[in-house]
Amino acid sequence: MLPLLAALGTVPNTVEWGPNVAIVMIICNLLAFAIGKQVIQIQDAGPAPGMFLGLGLPALLAVTSLGHAIGVGAILGLANIGVL
């Protein structure tokens, strides 16, 4: 328990949610969507026949998950260097 409490003291301050953070997250999700459209081979696979901008549900979830992972890294990185 003591190492866990010691690690909590080293957590850096993160930037609060605001318009700049939202713009970075949107850009990262658009980037991931563009990557997904190029890389995913079976874009319309899935249980539901409906598609969102050419992607089936599994591909859409994968693309947005990748976009959020890229966005978190970008937001933390930009906040660390003082841009956000």
Distance bins in CASP14 RR format, pairs under 12 A and 6 or more apart:
PFRMAT RR
TARGET T0000
AUTHOR 0000-0000-0000
RMODE 2
METHOD distances of the structure
MODEL  1
1 7 0 0 0 0 0 1 0 0 0 0 0
1 8 0 0 0 0 0 1 0 0 0 0 0
2 8 0 0 0 0 0 1 0 0 0 0 0
3 9 0 0 0 0 0 1 0 0 0 0 0
3 10 0 0 0 0 0 1 0 0 0 0 0
4 10 0 0 0 0 0 1 0 0 0 0 0
4 11 0 0 0 0 0 1 0 0 0 0 0
5 11 0 0 0 0 0 1 0 0 0 0 0
11 76 0 0 0 0 0 1 0 0 0 0 0
12 76 0 0 0 0 1 0 0 0 0 0 0
12 77 0 0 0 0 0 1 0 0 0 0 0
12 79 0 0 0 0 1 0 0 0 0 0 0
12 80 1 0 0 1 0 0 0 0 0 0 0
12 82 0 0 0 0 0 1 0 0 0 0 0
13 76 0 0 0 0 0 1 0 0 0 0 0
13 79 0 0 0 0 1 0 0 0 0 0 0
13 80 0 0 0 0 1 0 0 0 0 0 0
13 82 0 0 0 0 0 1 0 0 0 0 0
13 84 0 0 0 0 0 1 0 0 0 0 0
14 21 0 0 0 0 1 0 0 0 0 0 0
14 72 0 0 0 0 0 1 0 0 0 0 0
14 73 0 0 0 0 0 1 0 0 0 0 0
14 75 0 0 0 0 1 0 0 0 0 0 0
14 76 1 0 0 1 0 0 0 0 0 0 0
14 77 0 0 0 0 0 1 0 0 0 0 0
14 78 0 0 0 0 0 1 0 0 0 0 0
14 79 1 0 0 1 0 0 0 0 0 0 0
14 80 0 0 0 0 1 0 0 0 0 0 0
14 82 0 0 0 0 0 1 0 0 0 0 0
14 84 0 0 0 0 1 0 0 0 0 0 0
15 21 1 0 0 1 0 0 0 0 0 0 0
15 22 0 0 0 0 0 1 0 0 0 0 0
15 24 0 0 0 0 1 0 0 0 0 0 0
15 25 0 0 0 0 0 1 0 0 0 0 0
15 72 0 0 0 0 0 1 0 0 0 0 0
15 73 0 0 0 0 0 1 0 0 0 0 0
15 74 0 0 0 0 0 1 0 0 0 0 0
15 75 1 0 0 1 0 0 0 0 0 0 0
15 76 0 0 0 0 1 0 0 0 0 0 0
15 77 0 0 0 0 1 0 0 0 0 0 0
15 78 0 0 0 0 1 0 0 0 0 0 0
15 79 1 0 1 0 0 0 0 0 0 0 0
15 80 0 0 0 0 1 0 0 0 0 0 0
15 81 0 0 0 0 0 1 0 0 0 0 0
15 82 0 0 0 0 1 0 0 0 0 0 0
15 83 0 0 0 0 1 0 0 0 0 0 0
15 84 1 0 1 0 0 0 0 0 0 0 0
16 22 0 0 0 0 0 1 0 0 0 0 0
16 75 0 0 0 0 0 1 0 0 0 0 0
16 79 0 0 0 0 1 0 0 0 0 0 0
16 84 0 0 0 0 1 0 0 0 0 0 0
17 23 0 0 0 0 0 1 0 0 0 0 0
17 24 0 0 0 0 0 1 0 0 0 0 0
17 25 0 0 0 0 1 0 0 0 0 0 0
17 75 0 0 0 0 1 0 0 0 0 0 0
17 79 0 0 0 0 0 1 0 0 0 0 0
17 84 0 0 0 0 0 1 0 0 0 0 0
18 24 0 0 0 0 1 0 0 0 0 0 0
18 25 0 0 0 0 1 0 0 0 0 0 0
18 26 0 0 0 0 0 1 0 0 0 0 0
18 75 0 0 0 0 0 1 0 0 0 0 0
18 79 0 0 0 0 0 1 0 0 0 0 0
18 84 0 0 0 0 1 0 0 0 0 0 0
19 25 0 0 0 0 0 1 0 0 0 0 0
19 26 0 0 0 0 0 1 0 0 0 0 0
19 84 0 0 0 0 0 1 0 0 0 0 0
20 26 0 0 0 0 0 1 0 0 0 0 0
20 27 0 0 0 0 0 1 0 0 0 0 0
20 74 0 0 0 0 0 1 0 0 0 0 0
20 75 0 0 0 0 1 0 0 0 0 0 0
20 78 0 0 0 0 1 0 0 0 0 0 0
20 79 0 0 0 0 1 0 0 0 0 0 0
20 82 0 0 0 0 0 1 0 0 0 0 0
20 83 0 0 0 0 1 0 0 0 0 0 0
20 84 1 0 1 0 0 0 0 0 0 0 0
21 27 0 0 0 0 0 1 0 0 0 0 0
21 28 0 0 0 0 0 1 0 0 0 0 0
21 71 0 0 0 0 1 0 0 0 0 0 0
21 72 0 0 0 0 0 1 0 0 0 0 0
21 73 0 0 0 0 0 1 0 0 0 0 0
21 74 0 0 0 0 1 0 0 0 0 0 0
21 75 1 0 1 0 0 0 0 0 0 0 0
21 76 0 0 0 0 0 1 0 0 0 0 0
21 77 0 0 0 0 0 1 0 0 0 0 0
21 78 0 0 0 0 1 0 0 0 0 0 0
21 79 0 0 0 0 1 0 0 0 0 0 0
21 83 0 0 0 0 0 1 0 0 0 0 0
21 84 1 0 0 1 0 0 0 0 0 0 0
22 28 0 0 0 0 0 1 0 0 0 0 0
22 29 0 0 0 0 0 1 0 0 0 0 0
22 71 0 0 0 0 0 1 0 0 0 0 0
22 75 0 0 0 0 1 0 0 0 0 0 0
22 84 0 0 0 0 0 1 0 0 0 0 0
23 29 0 0 0 0 0 1 0 0 0 0 0
23 30 0 0 0 0 0 1 0 0 0 0 0
23 71 0 0 0 0 0 1 0 0 0 0 0
23 74 0 0 0 0 0 1 0 0 0 0 0
23 75 0 0 0 0 0 1 0 0 0 0 0
23 78 0 0 0 0 0 1 0 0 0 0 0
23 83 0 0 0 0 0 1 0 0 0 0 0
23 84 0 0 0 0 1 0 0 0 0 0 0
24 30 0 0 0 0 0 1 0 0 0 0 0
24 31 0 0 0 0 0 1 0 0 0 0 0
24 67 0 0 0 0 0 1 0 0 0 0 0
24 68 0 0 0 0 0 1 0 0 0 0 0
24 70 0 0 0 0 1 0 0 0 0 0 0
24 71 1 0 0 1 0 0 0 0 0 0 0
24 72 0 0 0 0 1 0 0 0 0 0 0
24 73 0 0 0 0 1 0 0 0 0 0 0
24 74 1 0 1 0 0 0 0 0 0 0 0
24 75 1 0 1 0 0 0 0 0 0 0 0
24 76 0 0 0 0 0 1 0 0 0 0 0
24 77 0 0 0 0 1 0 0 0 0 0 0
24 78 1 0 0 1 0 0 0 0 0 0 0
24 79 0 0 0 0 1 0 0 0 0 0 0
24 83 0 0 0 0 1 0 0 0 0 0 0
24 84 1 0 0 1 0 0 0 0 0 0 0
25 31 0 0 0 0 0 1 0 0 0 0 0
25 32 0 0 0 0 0 1 0 0 0 0 0
25 64 0 0 0 0 0 1 0 0 0 0 0
25 67 0 0 0 0 1 0 0 0 0 0 0
25 68 1 0 0 1 0 0 0 0 0 0 0
25 69 0 0 0 0 0 1 0 0 0 0 0
25 70 0 0 0 0 1 0 0 0 0 0 0
25 71 1 0 1 0 0 0 0 0 0 0 0
25 72 0 0 0 0 1 0 0 0 0 0 0
25 73 0 0 0 0 0 1 0 0 0 0 0
25 74 0 0 0 0 1 0 0 0 0 0 0
25 75 1 0 0 1 0 0 0 0 0 0 0
25 76 0 0 0 0 0 1 0 0 0 0 0
25 78 0 0 0 0 0 1 0 0 0 0 0
25 84 0 0 0 0 0 1 0 0 0 0 0
26 32 0 0 0 0 0 1 0 0 0 0 0
26 33 0 0 0 0 0 1 0 0 0 0 0
26 64 0 0 0 0 0 1 0 0 0 0 0
26 67 0 0 0 0 1 0 0 0 0 0 0
26 68 0 0 0 0 0 1 0 0 0 0 0
26 70 0 0 0 0 0 1 0 0 0 0 0
26 71 0 0 0 0 1 0 0 0 0 0 0
26 74 0 0 0 0 0 1 0 0 0 0 0
26 75 0 0 0 0 0 1 0 0 0 0 0
27 33 0 0 0 0 0 1 0 0 0 0 0
27 34 0 0 0 0 0 1 0 0 0 0 0
27 67 0 0 0 0 1 0 0 0 0 0 0
27 70 0 0 0 0 1 0 0 0 0 0 0
27 71 0 0 0 0 1 0 0 0 0 0 0
27 74 0 0 0 0 1 0 0 0 0 0 0
27 75 0 0 0 0 0 1 0 0 0 0 0
27 78 0 0 0 0 0 1 0 0 0 0 0
28 34 0 0 0 0 0 1 0 0 0 0 0
28 35 0 0 0 0 0 1 0 0 0 0 0
28 63 0 0 0 0 0 1 0 0 0 0 0
28 64 0 0 0 0 0 1 0 0 0 0 0
28 65 0 0 0 0 0 1 0 0 0 0 0
28 66 0 0 0 0 1 0 0 0 0 0 0
28 67 1 0 1 0 0 0 0 0 0 0 0
28 68 1 0 0 1 0 0 0 0 0 0 0
28 69 0 0 0 0 1 0 0 0 0 0 0
28 70 1 0 1 0 0 0 0 0 0 0 0
28 71 1 1 0 0 0 0 0 0 0 0 0
28 72 0 0 0 0 1 0 0 0 0 0 0
28 73 0 0 0 0 1 0 0 0 0 0 0
28 74 1 0 1 0 0 0 0 0 0 0 0
28 75 0 0 0 0 1 0 0 0 0 0 0
28 76 0 0 0 0 0 1 0 0 0 0 0
28 77 0 0 0 0 0 1 0 0 0 0 0
28 78 0 0 0 0 0 1 0 0 0 0 0
29 35 0 0 0 0 0 1 0 0 0 0 0
29 36 0 0 0 0 0 1 0 0 0 0 0
29 53 0 0 0 0 0 1 0 0 0 0 0
29 60 0 0 0 0 0 1 0 0 0 0 0
29 63 1 0 0 1 0 0 0 0 0 0 0
29 64 1 0 0 1 0 0 0 0 0 0 0
29 65 0 0 0 0 1 0 0 0 0 0 0
29 66 0 0 0 0 1 0 0 0 0 0 0
29 67 1 0 1 0 0 0 0 0 0 0 0
29 68 1 0 0 1 0 0 0 0 0 0 0
29 69 0 0 0 0 0 1 0 0 0 0 0
29 70 0 0 0 0 1 0 0 0 0 0 0
29 71 1 0 0 1 0 0 0 0 0 0 0
29 72 0 0 0 0 0 1 0 0 0 0 0
29 74 0 0 0 0 0 1 0 0 0 0 0
30 36 0 0 0 0 0 1 0 0 0 0 0
30 37 0 0 0 0 0 1 0 0 0 0 0
30 53 0 0 0 0 0 1 0 0 0 0 0
30 63 0 0 0 0 0 1 0 0 0 0 0
30 64 0 0 0 0 0 1 0 0 0 0 0
30 66 0 0 0 0 0 1 0 0 0 0 0
30 67 0 0 0 0 1 0 0 0 0 0 0
30 70 0 0 0 0 0 1 0 0 0 0 0
30 71 0 0 0 0 0 1 0 0 0 0 0
31 37 0 0 0 0 0 1 0 0 0 0 0
31 38 0 0 0 0 0 1 0 0 0 0 0
31 63 0 0 0 0 0 1 0 0 0 0 0
31 64 0 0 0 0 0 1 0 0 0 0 0
31 66 0 0 0 0 1 0 0 0 0 0 0
31 67 1 0 0 1 0 0 0 0 0 0 0
31 68 0 0 0 0 0 1 0 0 0 0 0
31 69 0 0 0 0 0 1 0 0 0 0 0
31 70 1 0 0 1 0 0 0 0 0 0 0
31 71 0 0 0 0 1 0 0 0 0 0 0
31 74 0 0 0 0 1 0 0 0 0 0 0
32 38 0 0 0 0 0 1 0 0 0 0 0
32 39 0 0 0 0 0 1 0 0 0 0 0
32 40 0 0 0 0 0 1 0 0 0 0 0
32 55 0 0 0 0 0 1 0 0 0 0 0
32 59 0 0 0 0 0 1 0 0 0 0 0
32 60 0 0 0 0 0 1 0 0 0 0 0
32 61 0 0 0 0 0 1 0 0 0 0 0
32 62 0 0 0 0 1 0 0 0 0 0 0
32 63 1 0 1 0 0 0 0 0 0 0 0
32 64 1 0 0 1 0 0 0 0 0 0 0
32 65 0 0 0 0 1 0 0 0 0 0 0
32 66 1 0 1 0 0 0 0 0 0 0 0
32 67 1 1 0 0 0 0 0 0 0 0 0
32 68 0 0 0 0 1 0 0 0 0 0 0
32 69 0 0 0 0 1 0 0 0 0 0 0
32 70 1 0 1 0 0 0 0 0 0 0 0
32 71 0 0 0 0 1 0 0 0 0 0 0
32 72 0 0 0 0 0 1 0 0 0 0 0
32 74 0 0 0 0 0 1 0 0 0 0 0
33 39 0 0 0 0 0 1 0 0 0 0 0
33 40 0 0 0 0 0 1 0 0 0 0 0
33 43 0 0 0 0 0 1 0 0 0 0 0
33 52 0 0 0 0 0 1 0 0 0 0 0
33 53 1 0 0 1 0 0 0 0 0 0 0
33 54 0 0 0 0 0 1 0 0 0 0 0
33 55 0 0 0 0 1 0 0 0 0 0 0
33 59 0 0 0 0 1 0 0 0 0 0 0
33 60 0 0 0 0 1 0 0 0 0 0 0
33 62 0 0 0 0 0 1 0 0 0 0 0
33 63 1 0 1 0 0 0 0 0 0 0 0
33 64 1 0 0 1 0 0 0 0 0 0 0
33 65 0 0 0 0 0 1 0 0 0 0 0
33 66 0 0 0 0 1 0 0 0 0 0 0
33 67 1 0 0 1 0 0 0 0 0 0 0
33 68 0 0 0 0 0 1 0 0 0 0 0
33 70 0 0 0 0 0 1 0 0 0 0 0
34 40 0 0 0 0 0 1 0 0 0 0 0
34 53 0 0 0 0 0 1 0 0 0 0 0
34 55 0 0 0 0 0 1 0 0 0 0 0
34 63 0 0 0 0 1 0 0 0 0 0 0
34 66 0 0 0 0 0 1 0 0 0 0 0
34 67 0 0 0 0 0 1 0 0 0 0 0
34 70 0 0 0 0 0 1 0 0 0 0 0
35 55 0 0 0 0 0 1 0 0 0 0 0
35 59 0 0 0 0 0 1 0 0 0 0 0
35 62 0 0 0 0 0 1 0 0 0 0 0
35 63 1 0 0 1 0 0 0 0 0 0 0
35 64 0 0 0 0 0 1 0 0 0 0 0
35 66 1 0 0 1 0 0 0 0 0 0 0
35 67 0 0 0 0 1 0 0 0 0 0 0
35 69 0 0 0 0 0 1 0 0 0 0 0
35 70 0 0 0 0 1 0 0 0 0 0 0
36 42 0 0 0 0 0 1 0 0 0 0 0
36 43 0 0 0 0 1 0 0 0 0 0 0
36 53 0 0 0 0 0 1 0 0 0 0 0
36 54 0 0 0 0 0 1 0 0 0 0 0
36 55 1 0 0 1 0 0 0 0 0 0 0
36 56 0 0 0 0 0 1 0 0 0 0 0
36 58 0 0 0 0 0 1 0 0 0 0 0
36 59 1 0 0 1 0 0 0 0 0 0 0
36 60 0 0 0 0 1 0 0 0 0 0 0
36 61 0 0 0 0 0 1 0 0 0 0 0
36 62 1 0 0 1 0 0 0 0 0 0 0
36 63 1 0 1 0 0 0 0 0 0 0 0
36 64 0 0 0 0 0 1 0 0 0 0 0
36 65 0 0 0 0 0 1 0 0 0 0 0
36 66 1 0 0 1 0 0 0 0 0 0 0
36 67 0 0 0 0 1 0 0 0 0 0 0
36 70 0 0 0 0 0 1 0 0 0 0 0
37 43 1 0 0 1 0 0 0 0 0 0 0
37 44 0 0 0 0 0 1 0 0 0 0 0
37 52 0 0 0 0 0 1 0 0 0 0 0
37 53 0 0 0 0 1 0 0 0 0 0 0
37 54 1 0 0 1 0 0 0 0 0 0 0
37 55 1 0 0 1 0 0 0 0 0 0 0
37 56 0 0 0 0 0 1 0 0 0 0 0
37 59 0 0 0 0 1 0 0 0 0 0 0
37 60 0 0 0 0 0 1 0 0 0 0 0
37 62 0 0 0 0 0 1 0 0 0 0 0
37 63 0 0 0 0 1 0 0 0 0 0 0
37 66 0 0 0 0 0 1 0 0 0 0 0
38 55 0 0 0 0 0 1 0 0 0 0 0
38 59 0 0 0 0 0 1 0 0 0 0 0
38 63 0 0 0 0 0 1 0 0 0 0 0
39 55 0 0 0 0 0 1 0 0 0 0 0
39 59 0 0 0 0 1 0 0 0 0 0 0
39 62 0 0 0 0 1 0 0 0 0 0 0
39 63 0 0 0 0 1 0 0 0 0 0 0
39 66 0 0 0 0 1 0 0 0 0 0 0
40 46 0 0 0 0 0 1 0 0 0 0 0
40 54 0 0 0 0 1 0 0 0 0 0 0
40 55 1 0 0 1 0 0 0 0 0 0 0
40 56 0 0 0 0 1 0 0 0 0 0 0
40 58 0 0 0 0 1 0 0 0 0 0 0
40 59 1 0 1 0 0 0 0 0 0 0 0
40 60 0 0 0 0 1 0 0 0 0 0 0
40 61 0 0 0 0 0 1 0 0 0 0 0
40 62 1 0 0 1 0 0 0 0 0 0 0
40 63 1 0 0 1 0 0 0 0 0 0 0
40 66 0 0 0 0 0 1 0 0 0 0 0
41 59 0 0 0 0 1 0 0 0 0 0 0
42 51 0 0 0 0 0 1 0 0 0 0 0
42 54 0 0 0 0 0 1 0 0 0 0 0
42 55 0 0 0 0 0 1 0 0 0 0 0
42 56 0 0 0 0 1 0 0 0 0 0 0
42 58 0 0 0 0 1 0 0 0 0 0 0
42 59 1 0 0 1 0 0 0 0 0 0 0
42 62 0 0 0 0 0 1 0 0 0 0 0
43 50 0 0 0 0 0 1 0 0 0 0 0
43 51 1 0 0 1 0 0 0 0 0 0 0
43 52 0 0 0 0 0 1 0 0 0 0 0
43 53 0 0 0 0 1 0 0 0 0 0 0
43 54 1 0 1 0 0 0 0 0 0 0 0
43 55 1 0 1 0 0 0 0 0 0 0 0
43 56 1 0 0 1 0 0 0 0 0 0 0
43 57 0 0 0 0 0 1 0 0 0 0 0
43 58 0 0 0 0 1 0 0 0 0 0 0
43 59 1 0 1 0 0 0 0 0 0 0 0
43 60 0 0 0 0 1 0 0 0 0 0 0
43 62 0 0 0 0 0 1 0 0 0 0 0
43 63 0 0 0 0 1 0 0 0 0 0 0
44 50 0 0 0 0 1 0 0 0 0 0 0
44 51 1 0 1 0 0 0 0 0 0 0 0
44 52 0 0 0 0 0 1 0 0 0 0 0
44 53 0 0 0 0 0 1 0 0 0 0 0
44 54 1 0 0 1 0 0 0 0 0 0 0
44 55 1 0 0 1 0 0 0 0 0 0 0
44 56 1 0 1 0 0 0 0 0 0 0 0
44 57 0 0 0 0 1 0 0 0 0 0 0
44 58 0 0 0 0 1 0 0 0 0 0 0
44 59 1 0 0 1 0 0 0 0 0 0 0
44 60 0 0 0 0 0 1 0 0 0 0 0
45 51 0 0 0 0 0 1 0 0 0 0 0
45 54 0 0 0 0 0 1 0 0 0 0 0
45 55 0 0 0 0 1 0 0 0 0 0 0
45 56 1 0 0 1 0 0 0 0 0 0 0
45 57 0 0 0 0 1 0 0 0 0 0 0
45 58 1 0 0 1 0 0 0 0 0 0 0
45 59 1 0 0 1 0 0 0 0 0 0 0
45 60 0 0 0 0 0 1 0 0 0 0 0
45 61 0 0 0 0 0 1 0 0 0 0 0
45 62 0 0 0 0 0 1 0 0 0 0 0
46 55 0 0 0 0 0 1 0 0 0 0 0
46 56 1 0 1 0 0 0 0 0 0 0 0
46 57 1 0 1 0 0 0 0 0 0 0 0
46 58 1 0 1 0 0 0 0 0 0 0 0
46 59 0 0 0 0 1 0 0 0 0 0 0
46 60 0 0 0 0 0 1 0 0 0 0 0
46 61 0 0 0 0 0 1 0 0 0 0 0
46 62 0 0 0 0 0 1 0 0 0 0 0
47 56 0 0 0 0 1 0 0 0 0 0 0
47 57 1 0 0 1 0 0 0 0 0 0 0
47 58 0 0 0 0 1 0 0 0 0 0 0
47 61 0 0 0 0 0 1 0 0 0 0 0
48 55 0 0 0 0 0 1 0 0 0 0 0
48 56 1 0 0 1 0 0 0 0 0 0 0
48 57 1 0 1 0 0 0 0 0 0 0 0
48 58 0 0 0 0 1 0 0 0 0 0 0
48 59 0 0 0 0 0 1 0 0 0 0 0
48 60 0 0 0 0 0 1 0 0 0 0 0
48 61 0 0 0 0 0 1 0 0 0 0 0
49 56 0 0 0 0 1 0 0 0 0 0 0
49 57 0 0 0 0 1 0 0 0 0 0 0
50 56 1 0 0 1 0 0 0 0 0 0 0
50 57 1 0 0 1 0 0 0 0 0 0 0
50 59 0 0 0 0 0 1 0 0 0 0 0
50 60 0 0 0 0 0 1 0 0 0 0 0
51 57 0 0 0 0 1 0 0 0 0 0 0
51 58 0 0 0 0 0 1 0 0 0 0 0
51 59 0 0 0 0 1 0 0 0 0 0 0
51 60 0 0 0 0 1 0 0 0 0 0 0
52 58 0 0 0 0 0 1 0 0 0 0 0
52 59 0 0 0 0 1 0 0 0 0 0 0
52 60 1 0 1 0 0 0 0 0 0 0 0
52 61 0 0 0 0 0 1 0 0 0 0 0
52 63 0 0 0 0 1 0 0 0 0 0 0
52 64 0 0 0 0 1 0 0 0 0 0 0
53 59 0 0 0 0 0 1 0 0 0 0 0
53 60 0 0 0 0 1 0 0 0 0 0 0
53 63 0 0 0 0 1 0 0 0 0 0 0
53 64 0 0 0 0 0 1 0 0 0 0 0
54 60 0 0 0 0 1 0 0 0 0 0 0
54 63 0 0 0 0 0 1 0 0 0 0 0
55 61 0 0 0 0 1 0 0 0 0 0 0
55 62 0 0 0 0 1 0 0 0 0 0 0
55 63 1 0 0 1 0 0 0 0 0 0 0
55 64 0 0 0 0 1 0 0 0 0 0 0
56 62 0 0 0 0 1 0 0 0 0 0 0
56 63 0 0 0 0 1 0 0 0 0 0 0
56 64 0 0 0 0 0 1 0 0 0 0 0
57 63 0 0 0 0 0 1 0 0 0 0 0
57 64 0 0 0 0 0 1 0 0 0 0 0
58 64 0 0 0 0 0 1 0 0 0 0 0
58 65 0 0 0 0 0 1 0 0 0 0 0
59 65 0 0 0 0 0 1 0 0 0 0 0
59 66 0 0 0 0 0 1 0 0 0 0 0
60 66 0 0 0 0 0 1 0 0 0 0 0
60 67 0 0 0 0 0 1 0 0 0 0 0
61 67 0 0 0 0 0 1 0 0 0 0 0
61 68 0 0 0 0 0 1 0 0 0 0 0
62 68 0 0 0 0 0 1 0 0 0 0 0
62 69 0 0 0 0 0 1 0 0 0 0 0
63 69 0 0 0 0 0 1 0 0 0 0 0
63 70 0 0 0 0 0 1 0 0 0 0 0
64 70 0 0 0 0 0 1 0 0 0 0 0
64 71 0 0 0 0 0 1 0 0 0 0 0
65 71 0 0 0 0 0 1 0 0 0 0 0
65 72 0 0 0 0 0 1 0 0 0 0 0
66 72 0 0 0 0 0 1 0 0 0 0 0
66 73 0 0 0 0 0 1 0 0 0 0 0
67 73 0 0 0 0 1 0 0 0 0 0 0
67 74 0 0 0 0 1 0 0 0 0 0 0
67 75 0 0 0 0 0 1 0 0 0 0 0
68 74 0 0 0 0 0 1 0 0 0 0 0
68 75 0 0 0 0 0 1 0 0 0 0 0
69 75 0 0 0 0 0 1 0 0 0 0 0
69 76 0 0 0 0 0 1 0 0 0 0 0
70 76 0 0 0 0 0 1 0 0 0 0 0
70 77 0 0 0 0 0 1 0 0 0 0 0
71 77 0 0 0 0 1 0 0 0 0 0 0
71 78 0 0 0 0 1 0 0 0 0 0 0
71 79 0 0 0 0 0 1 0 0 0 0 0
71 84 0 0 0 0 0 1 0 0 0 0 0
72 78 0 0 0 0 0 1 0 0 0 0 0
72 79 0 0 0 0 0 1 0 0 0 0 0
73 79 0 0 0 0 1 0 0 0 0 0 0
73 80 0 0 0 0 1 0 0 0 0 0 0
73 84 0 0 0 0 0 1 0 0 0 0 0
74 80 0 0 0 0 0 1 0 0 0 0 0
74 81 0 0 0 0 0 1 0 0 0 0 0
74 83 0 0 0 0 1 0 0 0 0 0 0
74 84 0 0 0 0 1 0 0 0 0 0 0
75 81 0 0 0 0 0 1 0 0 0 0 0
75 82 0 0 0 0 0 1 0 0 0 0 0
75 83 0 0 0 0 1 0 0 0 0 0 0
75 84 1 0 0 1 0 0 0 0 0 0 0
76 82 0 0 0 0 0 1 0 0 0 0 0
76 83 0 0 0 0 0 1 0 0 0 0 0
76 84 0 0 0 0 1 0 0 0 0 0 0
77 83 0 0 0 0 1 0 0 0 0 0 0
77 84 0 0 0 0 1 0 0 0 0 0 0
78 84 1 0 1 0 0 0 0 0 0 0 0
END
